[in-house]
């Protein structure tokens, strides 16, 4: 008689891990493009397709959250975590879309370095998220979060240098186009830090 009121089980950790796995693929696609000078339109399409898959996972997670009475983590943390995870790929997609839109023939070398940072940061996020299944490993998870923040600092410094070099070239149209791209890549790295902060907060609150 109680079957109808018992909550359906949703594994939110599965949603997080599936999401970050695809996000790493997005970052790898960006890195491959910057390393190999692959076809920009093809790379942009691959990233866009992955971004649509990520949106589906985000939607599934938020829908499950609304339907679940008892959750393994605070509801607000689950909602914010999946949203911030989704932002990473959204900003990378925005950057790649602009590279195609502006038909940029030369990809600036800083883009390659930023792509590497994003791959490293998202890989650390994946390790930290897997650790959430067993919060007894809290110290190890916090170390992963610290490493992500250090990568964000590295990315910020790199992008500041990229903008300085760009402005010195005195090509207004190039400045406008690349500034938009760099800003979106910076936001993607910032979101990695935001995710790390959310994860660290979860660990600290559980102690």
C-alpha positions, 0 to 999 in steps of 0.5 A: 500500500506504500509503493505509490508514495515511496520515492524513486531512486536516482543516483545523482553521483552517476549524473555527475560522473557521466557529465564530467566524462563528456565534459572531458571529451569536450576539452579533449576535442578543443585540445585536438583542434588547437594541436592539430589545426583540424577543421574548425567547423568539424571540431565545433560540430563535435563540441556542439553535439557533446554539449547537447548530450550534456544538456540532456544529462543536466535536465535529467538530473534537475528533473530527478532532483524535483522528484526525489524526497531524500537526496544524498547531498543537500538539494542546493548543492546538487542543483548548483553543482550540475549547473556549474558543471554544465557551464564549462562546456557551454563556454567552450562551445561559445568560444569554438563557435566564434572561432568558426564564425570569425573564420580565424585562419590562425589559432593563437598559441595561448588557446592551445595552452588554455585547452591543456589546462582545461583538460587537466582541470576537468580530469581533476574534477572527475577524480574529486567527483568520484570521491564524493561517493565515499566522503571518508576520503575528504582530505584527498578530495580537498587536495584535488580541489586545491589543484583545480584552483591552482590550475585556474590561477595558471589559466588566469595568468596565461589569459592576461598575458594573451590579452596584453600581447593581443593589444600590442599588435594594434589590430582592432578587429582582431582584438575584438574577436579574440577578446570574445574568445579568450573571455569565454575560455576564461569563464570555462576555467572559472567554472572549474574553480567554482565546481571545486569550491562546491565540492570542497564545501560539501566535504567540509559540511560533511565532516 
